[in-house]
Amino acid sequence: MFWIDHIGIVVRDLETSIEFYTRLFGSGPVERVSWRGENGVYVARMLGRSPQGFALDAAFFQVPYTNALMEMLQYSGFDQGEAAVAPTDVGATHLGFYVESLDDAIERIGVPLTGDPVDIPYGPYRGGRTAYLRDPNGINVQLMEVRGRPGNLPVLRRGDPPPEIE
């Protein structure tokens, strides 16, 4: 058996990303770590990079109402490319988050949307509302105010007990 432990996101500026996700989640990171020198050698090797000058700073957020983590990673010491893909490009990913109020979340986060907030008229999320935006690194984020979920899985709300794990 397995379950999700974390989702890792490479960011351009860790502090800017921490501010964005703190506004989204309503709380800051649960831990911050830096890998330098000997502490970074194993990470550089795992990624196929030279450990010479390799550095990594990270912040870990607990995804609200789950035990899963979002890991923000800012690498330095080597050249990096920029990757920002449209939500419809092959290989694009997005992070989908339940919000209690779509309008309140959009106002709280304070960044432009990629399109309009829309009502969901069809499919397993019908009856809800949703909107897309990009985080400070170009990562696609979907906010969803939902009434139901695929497979009739429960919509977890603030104060609900966590689901049983076998």
C-alpha positions as CSV (number, residue, x, y, z in Angstrom):
1,M,0.0,0.0,0.0
2,F,1.1,3.6,-0.6
3,W,-0.2,7.1,-0.2
4,I,1.1,10.5,-1.2
5,D,3.8,11.9,1.1
6,H,4.6,15.2,-0.7
7,I,4.5,17.2,-3.9
8,G,7.7,18.9,-4.7
9,I,7.7,22.2,-6.6
10,V,10.9,24.0,-7.8
11,V,10.5,27.7,-7.2
12,R,12.3,30.8,-8.4
13,D,12.2,32.7,-5.1
14,L,11.5,30.8,-1.9
15,E,10.4,33.8,0.1
16,T,7.9,34.9,-2.5
17,S,6.5,31.4,-2.8
18,I,6.2,31.1,1.0
19,E,4.2,34.3,1.1
20,F,1.8,33.0,-1.7
21,Y,1.2,29.6,-0.2
22,T,0.8,31.1,3.3
23,R,-2.0,33.3,2.0
24,L,-3.5,30.3,0.2
25,F,-3.3,27.8,3.1
26,G,-3.8,30.3,5.9
27,S,-0.6,29.2,7.7
28,G,3.1,29.1,7.1
29,P,5.6,26.3,6.5
30,V,5.9,23.6,9.1
31,E,9.7,23.4,8.5
32,R,12.5,25.0,6.6
33,V,15.8,23.3,5.7
34,S,19.0,24.2,3.8
35,W,21.4,21.7,2.2
36,R,24.9,23.0,1.7
37,G,28.4,21.4,1.4
38,E,28.4,17.8,2.6
39,N,24.7,17.9,3.5
40,G,23.9,18.6,-0.2
41,V,26.1,15.9,-1.8
42,Y,23.5,13.1,-1.7
43,V,20.8,15.4,-3.2
44,A,23.1,16.6,-6.0
45,R,24.0,12.9,-6.8
46,M,20.3,11.9,-6.8
47,L,19.6,14.7,-9.3
48,G,22.6,14.0,-11.5
49,R,24.2,17.3,-10.7
50,S,27.7,18.1,-9.6
51,P,27.9,18.7,-5.8
52,Q,30.4,21.5,-6.4
53,G,28.6,24.7,-5.4
54,F,25.3,22.8,-5.1
55,A,22.8,24.4,-2.7
56,L,19.2,23.8,-1.9
57,D,16.7,25.7,0.3
58,A,13.3,24.2,1.1
59,A,10.1,25.0,2.9
60,F,7.5,22.3,3.8
61,F,3.8,23.1,4.0
62,Q,1.2,20.7,5.4
63,V,-1.6,20.6,2.9
64,P,-4.6,21.6,5.0
65,Y,-6.8,18.8,6.3
66,T,-4.4,16.1,5.0
67,N,-1.1,14.6,6.2
68,A,0.5,15.4,2.8
69,L,3.2,18.0,2.4
70,M,4.0,20.5,-0.3
71,E,7.8,20.9,-0.6
72,M,9.0,24.2,-2.1
73,L,12.6,23.8,-3.5
74,Q,14.9,26.6,-4.5
75,Y,18.2,25.3,-6.0
76,S,21.3,27.4,-6.6
77,G,24.9,26.8,-7.7
78,F,24.1,25.8,-11.3
79,D,22.2,27.1,-14.4
80,Q,18.4,26.5,-14.4
81,G,15.9,26.8,-17.2
82,E,12.5,28.4,-16.8
83,A,9.4,26.2,-17.4
84,A,6.0,27.7,-17.5
85,V,3.4,25.8,-19.5
86,A,-0.2,26.6,-20.3
87,P,-2.8,24.5,-18.5
88,T,-3.7,22.8,-21.8
89,D,-0.1,21.9,-22.9
90,V,0.9,18.3,-23.0
91,G,2.8,17.5,-19.8
92,A,1.2,20.4,-17.9
93,T,0.3,19.7,-14.3
94,H,-1.9,21.7,-11.9
95,L,-2.5,21.7,-8.2
96,G,-6.2,21.5,-7.3
97,F,-7.3,22.8,-4.0
98,Y,-10.7,22.8,-2.3
99,V,-11.7,26.2,-0.9
100,E,-14.7,26.9,1.2
101,S,-15.5,30.1,-0.7
102,L,-14.0,30.7,-4.2
103,D,-14.6,34.4,-4.0
104,D,-12.9,34.7,-0.6
105,A,-9.9,32.7,-1.7
106,I,-9.5,34.8,-4.9
107,E,-9.6,38.0,-2.8
108,R,-7.2,36.6,-0.1
109,I,-4.6,35.4,-2.6
110,G,-4.7,38.6,-4.7
111,V,-3.3,37.4,-7.9
112,P,-4.8,37.6,-11.4
113,L,-6.8,34.6,-12.7
114,T,-6.0,32.9,-16.0
115,G,-9.6,33.0,-17.0
116,D,-13.0,33.7,-15.4
117,P,-14.4,31.9,-12.3
118,V,-17.0,29.5,-13.6
119,D,-19.9,27.4,-12.3
120,I,-19.4,23.7,-12.9
121,P,-22.5,22.4,-14.8
122,Y,-21.3,18.9,-15.6
123,G,-19.3,16.0,-14.3
124,P,-18.4,14.8,-10.8
125,Y,-17.8,18.3,-9.5
126,R,-21.1,19.7,-10.9
127,G,-22.8,22.3,-8.7
128,G,-19.4,23.8,-7.7
129,R,-17.4,26.7,-8.8
130,T,-13.8,26.9,-10.0
131,A,-11.0,29.2,-11.2
132,Y,-7.4,28.8,-12.5
133,L,-4.4,31.0,-11.6
134,R,-0.7,30.7,-11.6
135,D,1.6,30.8,-8.6
136,P,4.7,33.1,-8.6
137,N,6.6,30.3,-10.4
138,G,4.1,29.8,-13.2
139,I,2.6,26.7,-11.7
140,N,-1.0,26.2,-12.6
141,V,-3.3,26.2,-9.5
142,Q,-7.0,25.4,-9.6
143,L,-9.3,26.6,-6.8
144,M,-12.5,24.6,-6.4
145,E,-15.6,25.3,-4.3
146,V,-17.1,21.8,-4.6
147,R,-20.3,20.0,-3.7
148,G,-19.2,16.5,-4.7
149,R,-16.1,14.6,-5.9
150,P,-15.3,11.8,-8.3
151,G,-16.3,8.4,-7.2
152,N,-18.6,9.9,-4.6
153,L,-15.5,10.5,-2.3
154,P,-16.4,12.8,0.6
155,V,-15.8,16.5,0.5
156,L,-13.7,17.1,3.6
157,R,-14.6,20.3,5.4
158,R,-13.1,22.2,8.3
159,G,-13.9,20.3,11.5
160,D,-14.7,17.0,9.7
161,P,-12.9,14.0,11.2
162,P,-10.1,12.7,8.9
163,P,-11.0,9.6,6.8
164,E,-10.0,6.2,8.2
165,I,-6.7,4.8,6.7
166,E,-6.4,1.0,6.5
